[in-house]
């Protein structure tokens, strides 16, 4: 019984620390944008307000490994499969959010 409680507490802590979206509702576009902006800002070690959603990811120096990491973590947060190449097809935060929002409404 103690082991089960410990496992449940550990899983809960991991979910909270990775900021997984455990709610049944899909986030609204502004929440998706805030998540991506926060992720990029943390990656670049800058304040979120320094991220311009209209500037392409590559201008921030994000490479393919950063793209894969971002899309993987975003996939976990949304609970939806995301193609790791989306950052190339939608090269700004704004474009990516618009695409994801439209896709999430369809699914």
Secondary structure, DSSP 8 states (H G I E B T S, - for coil): -HHHHHHHHHHHHHHHHTT---SSS---HHHHHHHHHHHHHHHHTS-GGG--TTSBGGGGT--HHHHHHHHHHHHHHHTS---TTHHHHS-BHHHHHHHHHHHHHH-
